[in-house]
Amino acid sequence: MRRALILSAALSLCFFAPASGAEEWALATRVEHFFVVSDQAQSLFTYFRDTFRLPDVWPFYQHGTFASGGLSLGNAVLEFVSFPKEDNKPLKTEFQGIAFEPKADAEATAAKLTRRNIPHTDFRSYKSQIPGRQILAEWSSVGLTDFPPTNAFIFFCDYKDRQAVAQRRKAASDELTARTGGPLGIVAVAEITVGVQDLEDARNKWTALLKPSPQISDDAFVFNTGPRIHLVHVESPGIQGIVLSVRSIGEAEKFLKERRLLAKDDAGHISISPAAIDGLRIRLVQE
């Protein structure tokens, strides 16, 4: 039922570029936003906004069956989402979705997915009034089905007022720059790490989806802007975490250490302590 809620809600806010006439145009131009699902979504939204001084792209509010808020990480939006509980079971905090900015509109994207034999939902349209901003958000979405990892939601989001959405995203990104990336010195999201059990199968399906997007290796897909998608083999599939590029790894480490938020792995990589952010894995790398 929870996955059905995700599919029906289509989650949230994204922007896309116009279609080209070429037959082999790429379906996705970039990762526009990605999201965390949690019972503590609003608290996490507030914590990230205030502790790391991230500008909000939209405030945390109720969208019918779900609630969410979005924060700017420069080249992508990080969304925090909560859903109604199933049988009063707690909802695990985890990265659970990736929203692609489609090159075409939702209908054309769905048709192209069909031609590529990629299972998907029908396109669905939604409206949501953003409180306090006099903004009516209108979008359509197309979700992928039976796509690795199957416990994550990968979808395309077609926002109707493209120019207005782009302006709001840019304004938030510019604000992050004006804040010099906040105390962590965040520049951008470098990577979303996606764990799969069958790496060869996942590689083939992601390639079929994203072609002819450039690749930096067989298992990492890179766009002209926004984070890359990096496939890794794991026993427990799902979105494993993200990598943020920062202005100074030394300054970021100092801030995290002072706040008792510092974690390091065996290789010495710097991370925000998962214990402080309800188990999420966020690693930092030098720009």
C-alpha positions in Angstrom: 0.0 0.0 0.0 2.8 2.4 0.8 4.3 2.0 -2.7 0.8 2.6 -4.1 0.7 5.8 -2.1 4.0 6.9 -3.6 2.9 6.1 -7.1 -0.4 7.8 -6.7 1.0 10.9 -5.0 3.8 11.2 -7.6 5.5 13.1 -4.9 6.6 16.5 -5.6 8.0 19.4 -7.4 10.1 19.3 -10.5 11.0 21.1 -13.7 11.7 19.9 -17.3 13.2 21.1 -20.6 11.5 21.0 -24.0 11.6 18.1 -26.3 13.8 17.8 -29.3 12.8 16.2 -32.6 15.5 13.6 -32.7 14.3 10.0 -32.3 17.1 9.1 -29.9 16.7 12.0 -27.6 17.4 11.3 -24.0 14.4 10.7 -21.7 16.0 12.4 -18.7 18.0 15.6 -18.7 19.1 15.3 -15.1 18.1 14.3 -11.5 15.8 17.2 -10.5 15.1 16.1 -7.0 15.3 13.1 -4.8 13.6 12.3 -1.5 13.8 10.8 1.9 10.8 9.1 3.4 10.4 9.2 7.2 8.0 9.4 10.1 10.2 12.2 11.2 10.2 14.0 7.8 9.2 17.4 9.2 11.8 17.3 12.0 14.5 16.2 9.6 13.5 19.0 7.1 13.8 21.5 10.0 17.1 20.1 11.2 18.7 20.2 7.8 17.4 23.6 7.1 18.5 25.1 10.3 21.7 23.2 11.1 23.2 23.2 7.6 21.5 26.5 6.6 19.9 25.1 3.5 17.4 27.4 1.7 13.9 25.9 1.3 12.6 25.5 -2.2 9.1 24.9 -0.8 8.0 24.8 2.9 7.0 21.6 4.6 3.2 21.2 4.1 0.4 18.7 3.5 -0.2 17.6 -0.1 -3.4 15.5 0.3 -2.2 12.0 1.1 1.4 13.0 1.9 3.4 15.9 3.4 6.7 17.2 2.2 9.2 20.0 2.1 12.2 20.7 -0.2 15.6 22.1 0.4 18.2 23.2 -2.1 21.5 21.4 -2.4 22.6 23.6 -5.3 22.2 21.4 -8.3 19.2 19.3 -7.0 16.5 19.5 -4.4 16.4 17.3 -1.4 12.8 16.5 -0.4 11.6 15.1 2.9 8.3 13.1 2.7 5.9 11.5 5.2 3.0 9.2 4.4 0.2 7.7 6.5 1.4 4.7 8.5 0.4 1.2 7.5 -1.2 -0.6 10.4 0.5 1.9 12.7 3.9 0.5 11.7 6.8 3.0 12.0 8.1 4.2 8.7 11.8 3.7 8.3 13.9 6.8 7.4 15.6 6.2 4.1 16.4 7.7 0.7 13.6 6.2 -1.4 13.1 8.1 -4.6 14.7 9.8 -7.6 12.8 12.3 -9.8 14.1 12.9 -13.2 13.6 16.1 -15.2 12.1 14.8 -18.5 13.1 16.2 -21.8 9.6 15.9 -23.2 6.2 16.1 -21.5 4.7 13.3 -19.5 2.6 11.8 -22.3 5.6 11.7 -24.7 7.8 10.3 -22.0 5.3 7.5 -21.3 5.1 6.7 -25.0 8.9 6.6 -25.3 9.2 4.3 -22.3 6.7 2.0 -24.0 8.8 2.0 -27.2 11.9 1.1 -25.1 10.0 -1.7 -23.4 10.4 -0.2 -20.0 7.4 -0.9 -17.7 5.8 2.2 -16.3 2.7 3.7 -14.9 0.3 5.8 -16.9 1.0 9.5 -16.6 -1.1 11.3 -14.0 -1.6 15.0 -13.3 -1.8 16.8 -9.9 -2.3 20.2 -8.4 -1.1 21.5 -5.0 -1.3 25.0 -3.5 1.9 26.0 -1.8 0.9 27.8 1.4 2.1 31.3 2.0 3.5 31.7 -1.5 0.5 32.2 -3.8 1.8 29.4 -6.0 -0.3 26.7 -7.5 1.9 23.8 -8.4 0.8 21.7 -11.3 2.6 18.6 -12.6 2.3 15.2 -14.2 4.3 12.2 -13.4 5.3 8.8 -14.9 6.7 6.2 -12.6 8.8 3.2 -13.5 7.7 -0.3 -12.4 9.8 -3.4 -12.0 12.9 -1.3 -12.2 16.0 -1.9 -10.0 16.0 -1.3 -7.1 12.3 -2.2 -6.9 12.0 -0.9 -3.3 12.8 2.6 -4.6 10.5 4.9 -6.6 12.1 6.2 -9.9 9.9 8.6 -11.8 9.7 11.4 -14.3 8.1 14.7 -13.3 6.6 17.1 -15.8 6.0 20.5 -14.2 3.6 22.7 -16.1 5.0 26.2 -15.4 8.5 25.4 -16.5 9.9 28.9 -16.3 8.5 29.7 -12.9 9.8 26.4 -11.4 13.2 27.0 -12.9 13.3 30.5 -11.4 12.4 29.2 -8.0 15.1 26.5 -8.1 17.7 29.0 -9.3 16.7 31.5 -6.6 17.2 28.8 -3.9 20.5 27.7 -5.5 21.7 31.3 -5.6 20.8 31.7 -2.0 22.9 28.7 -1.0 25.8 30.2 -2.9 25.3 33.5 -1.1 25.5 31.5 2.2 28.8 30.0 0.9 27.1 26.6 1.1 26.3 27.0 4.7 28.6 25.7 7.5 29.5 22.6 5.5 30.3 24.7 2.4 28.0 22.6 0.2 28.5 23.1 -3.5 26.4 20.4 -5.1 25.2 16.8 -4.9 28.0 14.8 -6.6 26.4 11.4 -6.5 23.3 9.3 -5.6 24.5 5.8 -4.8 22.0 3.1 -5.8 22.4 -0.4 -4.5 21.2 -3.4 -6.5 21.6 -7.2 -6.1 22.0 -8.1 -9.8 24.5 -5.5 -11.1 24.5 -6.7 -14.7 20.7 -6.6 -14.9 20.5 -3.2 -13.3 23.2 -1.9 -15.6 21.3 -3.0 -18.7 18.0 -1.6 -17.5 19.5 1.8 -16.4 21.4 2.0 -19.7 18.1 1.4 -21.7 16.4 4.1 -19.6 19.1 6.8 -19.8 20.7 6.3 -23.2 22.2 8.2 -24.9 23.2 10.0 -21.7 27.0 9.9 -21.2 28.5 7.5 -18.8 31.7 7.8 -16.8 31.9 4.0 -16.4 29.6 1.1 -16.9 28.0 1.7 -13.5 27.9 5.5 -13.2 25.6 7.7 -15.3 26.5 11.4 -15.5 24.4 14.3 -16.8 25.5 17.8 -17.9 24.2 19.1 -14.6 23.0 17.5 -11.4 24.2 14.4 -9.5 25.4 11.3 -11.2 23.7 7.9 -10.5 26.2 5.3 -9.3 25.2 1.6 -9.3 26.8 -0.6 -6.7 26.3 -4.3 -5.8 24.7 -4.8 -2.4 22.8 -7.6 -0.6 20.1 -5.2 0.6 19.0 -3.2 -2.4 17.9 0.4 -2.3 19.2 3.9 -2.4 22.3 3.7 -0.2 23.1 7.4 0.3 24.4 10.5 -1.3 27.8 12.2 -1.8 28.0 16.0 -1.4 30.8 18.1 -2.8 32.0 20.8 -0.4 34.3 23.8 -0.7 36.7 22.7 2.0 36.7 19.2 3.4 38.8 20.5 6.3 36.3 23.2 7.2 33.4 20.8 6.9 35.2 18.3 9.1 35.9 21.0 11.7 32.2 22.1 11.8 31.0 18.5 12.2 33.5 17.7 14.9 32.6 20.8 16.9 28.9 19.8 16.7 29.7 16.1 17.4 28.3 15.2 14.0 31.4 13.8 12.5 31.7 10.2 11.2 34.5 8.5 9.3 34.6 5.1 7.6 37.6 2.7 7.5 38.9 4.5 4.4 38.8 7.9 6.2 35.9 9.3 4.3 34.1 12.1 6.1 30.3 11.8 6.7 27.6 13.4 8.6 27.0 11.0 11.6 24.1 8.7 10.6 23.0 8.7 14.3 22.3 12.4 14.1 20.1 12.2 10.9 18.1 9.0 11.7 20.4 6.6 9.8 20.8 8.5 6.5 24.2 8.2 4.9 25.7 11.4 3.5 29.4 11.5 2.6 31.4 14.6 1.9 34.1 15.1 -0.7 36.3 18.0 -1.7 34.9 20.0 -4.7 
